[in-house]
Amino acid sequence: MFKFKQFSIEQDRCAMKIGTDGVLLGAWAPIDNNPFSVLDIGTGTGIIALMLSQRSNAQQIDALEIDDEAYEQAVDNFENSPWSDRLFCFHAGLDEFVEEPEDEYDLIVSNPPFYTDDYKSENEQRDIARFADAMPFEDLVEAADLLLSENGVFAVIIPFKEEGNFMALAKEYELYPIKITRVKGTPTTEIKRSLLAFSRKENATVLTNELIIETARHVYTPEYIELTKDFYLKM
């Protein structure tokens, strides 16, 4: 079990365990538009949906998970949280979910699978969680366009090397960046991840910054502590 300040997560049945990416997106995703409804695409353990339950007053927090085991685990984690009345998990793939959209969402988040390299492991469940062919970026952006409310925000975390490609895709669907944070593990390492937030309105200025996680092993930067202190027990 992974304990946070206000909730705990079981992850023994999930291929993708809790990692920095999910926590970053859950803590970073913009909620300035005071979302009423939230959708977490590919929820896994449910970590991002749970973090947004803690951070926001959203009354409808839906999550989507295709994997049987991860779906059941997310449901359990939701039910055991303080916000069980606001959380709901759909057991479906993105393609099924968008066939008959019933709702629009004020915030859509996703920590999508993105290992596009050619190798696969022997573990099919883990491969689905990790490889982009299970949910191509094109499908994700198209779904966001279909499901996002007029004043909604769409936020993702992806590899930095995919940033240009993802931004171009979003622009095709008239989704425009409002906030970009590029993440480095330490001051001397290369940029590893991009946190991207989009809206339907083209913005003259895009809030762009860089986030460094630690200066030495387990010596976290003030910026990272500020971002995650409401969640991690030892921050």
N, C-alpha and C positions, 0 to 999 in steps of 0.2 A: 504493500500500500504506500502511496505517495501522499504525504500530508502537506496541505497548504494552510494558510492562516484561518480560512473560513470554510474549507471543505477538504475532503480526502478523495483520492482516486485509486481504484483497483485497476490494474493493467495486465494481469497475468494472462488474459485471453486475447490481448491485442498484439498484432504483429509489430506495430509501430509504438514503442514506448514513449512516455513523456520526454520531450527534448526541449532544447532552448528555443527552437523555431516556433513551436506552438505557444509557449509562454510569451515569447516576444510579441507575436501577433495578438494574443489575447489581451496583453497589457497596452499595446500600441494602437490598435484599431480606433480610429476617430469616432467619438460619440457626441461631438458637438451639436449634431442635429437632433439630439435627444430621441433616439430611435424608439418607436413603439414595438416594432417587429424586427427580429434578427434571424438570419439563416446562416448556419455553419455547414458548409459543404464538405463532406468527407470528415466527419467529426472524430473518428477513432475512439479514444477514451472518453471524449466529451470535454476535454480540458478547455478549449477555447470558448465553447458555449457556456461553460460554468464560470469562467473568468468574466465573461460579458454579463452574466447574471449578477455577479457581484458588483461590477462597475456601473451598470446602467439600471434605469427604471423600466426597461423594456418589459412589456406584459406578455409578449409572445416570442419565445426563443425556440426556434425549430432547428433540428439537426438532421443531417442526412448521412447514412452509412450503408454501404452495399455489403460489407463482409458480415457474415452471420455472427461470428464470435464477438467481433468489435461492437456490432449493433447491440447485442445482449448486454455487453459490459457497459456501454454508454448508458443504456436504459437504467441499469442498476446504479451507476454513479449519479445519474440525474435524480433517481428516487431517493437516494441517501443524502442528497444535498439539502441545504436550507431553502432552495428555490424550486423544489420539485413541481409546484403548481404552475410554474411558468415555462417549464422545459418539456419538449416533446421530441422524440427521435423517430424518424421515418426509416424503415428498412427498405431501401430502394437505391437504384443507380440514378445518376443525374439525368440520364436520357428518359427514364420512366417518370421522374419527378416533374420534368418540364413539359411532358405531353399534355397534362391537364392542370396548368397552374391555377391554384385557387386564390393565392394571396400575392400581394406585392410586399417587399421587405425594405425597411428603411436602412438596414445594414446587412450586407452579405459579406461573409468572411470565408476564407479557405486557405489551408496550409496544404496545397495539392501535392500529390506524388510527383517527383520530378527527377528520378534517376533515369535519364534517357539513354544511358550507355547500353551497349549490346548484351552485356552479360546478365544472366538471370541466376538466381540461386535455386536450390532444390525445394525451397519453401514457397509454394504458390501464394499462400496468404500474405506472406511478407512481400513478395514481388508485387502483388496488387497494391499494397500500401505504399510501395516505394517507387514504382515505375510509372512514367508519365503516360504510357499507352493505355493505362487503365482509365485515365481521365485527361485527355489532351487539353492543353491550354485553350485551344479554339472552342472546345465544348464548354469549358468553364466560363469564358468571356461571353459567349453567346447566351448561356443560361443567366448570367448576371444581367445582361441587357434585358432579357425577357422578364426577369423577376424583380428588378430594382425599381423602387418607387421614384417619383419625379425628383424628390429632394434627397434620395438615398445615397449611401456611400458603399463602395465595393472595395474591400481591402484583402490583400494577399501577402504571403511571404514566399519568395522564389529565389533560386540561385542568381547571384549578381550577373552572371554571364548570360542569363535569359532575359534580363531587364529590357533591352532594346526591342527584342522580339515581342515580349508581352505588351509593352507600351504601344507598339505598332498595331497589334491585334485589337487592343482596347480602342484605339482611335478609329479603327474601321467600324466599330459599333457606337461611335460617338460617346465614348467614355473617356474622360479627360483627367489627368493627374491633378490631385490637390495637395498631396503630401508624399514625399519620398525620403526614406531613411535607409542609408546604406550601412551595413553591419560588418564590423571587423572583430575578430576574436581578441587580438591584442594590437597595440599601436603599430607594430612592425609587420603584421601579417597583411595579406591581400584582403580586399573586400570580398566577403563570402556570400552575403545575402542582401536582397533588396526587399524592404517593406514598402508596398505601394498602395496608395488609396486613390480612388477615382470617384468622380461624380459625373452627372449628365451635363454640367455647365462648364464651358471652357473658361479657365482661370488665367488672368493676366500674370499672376504670380503663383508659383508652386513652392510650398514650404519644403525646402530640401536641406537635409543635414546628415551627419555621420554619427554612428553610435559604436563606441568601442566597449566590449564586454568586460575585459579584465586587463590589468597592467602586468600581473604575474599570476601564477597558478592560484586560483581562489582569492585573488585580490581584485575585487570588482571596482569598476569606475563609479564615481558619484552618479553619473547619468544612468548607468544600468541599475544601480541600487534604487534611484528615484523612480525608475520605470516599474520595477518589480517588487518594491518593498511591501506593497499591500497583499502580496501573495506568498512569497517565500518566507518560511519560518525564521530563517537566520539573517534576513536582510534588515 
